[in-house]
Amino acid sequence: MMTRQIYQDEKIEIRIATELEAVTHFAAVQASVAEIGEWESWCTDNYSLEDSRKYLTDSEYKRHRGTEFNFCLFERATGHLIGSVGINRINQDYKFSNLGYWIRTGYTGQGLATLAVRATARFAFKELELTRLEIVAMDGNDRSRRVAEKAGATSEGLHRNRLYYHDQPRDAWMYSLIPGDL
């Protein structure tokens, strides 16, 4: 059985969140709508507590099926959920997946996303036996690009129409991490 926790130090814990933590998940999303919503269409003022419950329930279901692994960052002193990192779009035939992340407003700029990316990559390479992780950052999302670079990912260039944001195609930067990068 795979571990529910992938990282812990004196300040931060990165682990699977349960449906019982929907309130703290919802609070983190709501506190971050302005920053995250600029790059993620799911993050809007209309995001509800029920959306958090559904996300956490679906995450558990997908984890059990082996199709997606989502983890949350928690501040140990307060118990606040301060971000999320996940492995999705897993392709078992070719041993790669997507890796995505966000950090709650007020906690950015502290290296937490880089820490989360590296911890999740170690999990993906060791536990899931993946050999490639892709980080896709919409053109203009310089913070996300810096996280990928600080985590040791290699830029593979700007890909035209790589993402959809509010039903519009957007260019995005592709980064890759492989086991030797860590």
C-alpha positions as CSV (number, residue, x, y, z in Angstrom):
1,M,0.0,0.0,0.0
2,M,1.3,3.4,-1.0
3,T,2.0,6.0,1.7
4,R,-0.5,8.8,2.3
5,Q,2.3,11.2,3.3
6,I,5.1,12.0,0.9
7,Y,7.0,14.7,2.8
8,Q,7.3,16.2,6.3
9,D,9.6,18.7,8.0
10,E,9.2,20.9,11.0
11,K,6.9,23.3,9.1
12,I,5.2,21.5,6.2
13,E,3.5,18.2,5.6
14,I,2.6,17.0,2.1
15,R,-0.1,14.3,2.1
16,I,-3.4,13.0,0.8
17,A,-6.3,15.1,2.0
18,T,-9.6,13.5,2.8
19,E,-13.2,14.6,2.3
20,L,-13.2,15.6,6.0
21,E,-10.7,18.4,5.1
22,A,-13.0,20.0,2.5
23,V,-13.5,23.1,4.5
24,T,-9.8,23.9,4.7
25,H,-9.4,23.0,1.0
26,F,-12.2,25.3,0.1
27,A,-10.7,28.1,2.3
28,A,-7.4,27.8,0.4
29,V,-9.0,28.0,-3.0
30,Q,-11.2,30.9,-2.0
31,A,-8.2,32.8,-0.6
32,S,-6.4,32.3,-3.9
33,V,-9.0,32.9,-6.6
34,A,-7.3,36.1,-7.9
35,E,-3.8,34.4,-8.4
36,I,-4.8,30.9,-9.3
37,G,-7.8,31.8,-11.3
38,E,-5.6,33.8,-13.7
39,W,-4.1,30.4,-14.9
40,E,-6.7,27.8,-13.9
41,S,-10.3,27.9,-15.2
42,W,-11.6,25.8,-12.3
43,C,-10.6,28.4,-9.8
44,T,-13.3,31.1,-9.8
45,D,-15.5,32.9,-7.3
46,N,-18.2,30.3,-8.0
47,Y,-16.0,27.4,-6.6
48,S,-18.0,26.0,-3.7
49,L,-17.5,23.9,-0.6
50,E,-19.3,21.1,-2.5
51,D,-16.7,21.4,-5.3
52,S,-13.9,20.9,-2.7
53,R,-15.8,17.8,-1.3
54,K,-16.2,16.4,-4.8
55,Y,-12.6,17.0,-5.7
56,L,-11.3,15.3,-2.5
57,T,-13.8,12.3,-3.0
58,D,-12.9,12.0,-6.7
59,S,-9.2,12.2,-5.8
60,E,-9.5,9.2,-3.4
61,Y,-11.4,7.2,-6.0
62,K,-8.8,8.0,-8.7
63,R,-5.9,7.2,-6.3
64,H,-7.4,3.7,-5.6
65,R,-7.8,3.1,-9.3
66,G,-4.2,4.3,-9.9
67,T,-5.2,7.0,-12.4
68,E,-4.3,10.1,-10.4
69,F,-2.5,11.0,-7.2
70,N,-3.3,14.3,-5.5
71,F,-1.6,15.6,-2.4
72,C,-2.0,18.7,-0.3
73,L,0.5,20.9,1.5
74,F,-0.4,21.6,5.1
75,E,1.2,24.1,7.5
76,R,1.9,21.9,10.5
77,A,1.6,24.7,13.1
78,T,-1.9,25.8,12.0
79,G,-3.3,22.8,10.0
80,H,-4.0,25.2,7.2
81,L,-4.1,23.7,3.7
82,I,-1.6,25.9,1.8
83,G,-1.4,24.2,-1.7
84,S,-1.8,21.2,-3.8
85,V,0.3,19.1,-6.1
86,G,-0.8,16.2,-8.2
87,I,0.1,13.6,-10.8
88,N,-2.5,13.1,-13.4
89,R,-3.0,11.9,-17.0
90,I,-0.9,8.9,-16.2
91,N,0.2,6.9,-19.2
92,Q,1.3,3.5,-18.0
93,D,2.3,2.3,-21.4
94,Y,4.9,5.0,-21.8
95,K,5.5,5.6,-18.1
96,F,4.8,9.3,-18.0
97,S,2.3,11.7,-16.5
98,N,1.5,15.4,-16.0
99,L,2.5,17.1,-12.7
100,G,0.6,20.2,-11.6
101,Y,0.7,22.4,-8.5
102,W,-0.7,25.6,-6.9
103,I,0.1,27.4,-3.7
104,R,-2.3,29.4,-1.6
105,T,-2.1,33.2,-1.8
106,G,0.0,34.5,1.1
107,Y,2.3,31.4,1.0
108,T,3.9,31.9,-2.5
109,G,7.5,32.9,-2.9
110,Q,8.7,30.6,-0.1
111,G,9.9,27.7,-2.2
112,L,6.9,25.5,-1.2
113,A,5.9,24.7,-4.8
114,T,9.5,23.7,-5.6
115,L,9.6,21.5,-2.5
116,A,6.2,19.9,-3.5
117,V,7.3,19.3,-7.1
118,R,10.4,17.5,-6.0
119,A,8.7,15.4,-3.3
120,T,6.0,14.4,-5.7
121,A,8.5,13.6,-8.5
122,R,10.4,11.3,-6.1
123,F,7.0,9.6,-5.2
124,A,6.2,9.2,-8.9
125,F,9.6,7.8,-9.9
126,K,9.9,5.4,-6.9
127,E,6.3,4.3,-6.1
128,L,4.7,4.6,-9.5
129,E,7.8,3.7,-11.5
130,L,7.2,6.5,-14.0
131,T,10.2,7.7,-16.0
132,R,9.0,11.1,-17.1
133,L,6.9,13.9,-15.7
134,E,5.6,16.8,-17.7
135,I,4.9,20.3,-16.3
136,V,2.9,22.5,-18.5
137,A,2.8,26.2,-17.8
138,M,0.6,28.6,-19.7
139,D,2.6,31.3,-21.6
140,G,2.9,34.2,-19.2
141,N,2.8,32.2,-16.0
142,D,6.3,33.0,-15.1
143,R,6.0,31.9,-11.5
144,S,5.0,28.4,-12.5
145,R,7.9,28.3,-15.0
146,R,10.4,29.4,-12.3
147,V,9.1,26.6,-10.0
148,A,9.7,24.0,-12.8
149,E,13.2,25.3,-13.4
150,K,14.1,25.5,-9.7
151,A,12.8,21.9,-9.3
152,G,15.3,20.8,-12.0
153,A,13.0,20.4,-14.9
154,T,14.2,20.9,-18.5
155,S,12.4,23.3,-20.7
156,E,11.3,21.7,-24.0
157,G,9.9,24.9,-25.5
158,L,6.8,26.8,-26.1
159,H,4.0,24.5,-27.5
160,R,1.3,26.2,-29.5
161,N,-2.3,25.7,-28.5
162,R,-1.2,23.3,-25.7
163,L,-3.8,24.2,-23.1
164,Y,-7.4,25.4,-23.0
165,Y,-8.3,28.2,-20.7
166,H,-12.0,29.3,-20.6
167,D,-12.6,27.4,-23.8
168,Q,-9.8,29.2,-25.7
169,P,-6.6,27.5,-26.9
170,R,-3.4,28.9,-25.2
171,D,0.3,28.4,-25.8
172,A,2.2,26.8,-23.0
173,W,5.7,26.0,-22.0
174,M,6.5,22.3,-21.6
175,Y,9.0,21.1,-19.0
176,S,10.1,17.6,-18.2
177,L,11.5,15.9,-15.2
178,I,13.2,12.5,-15.4
179,P,14.7,10.5,-12.5
180,G,18.2,11.7,-13.2
181,D,17.1,15.3,-12.7
182,L,16.6,14.8,-9.0
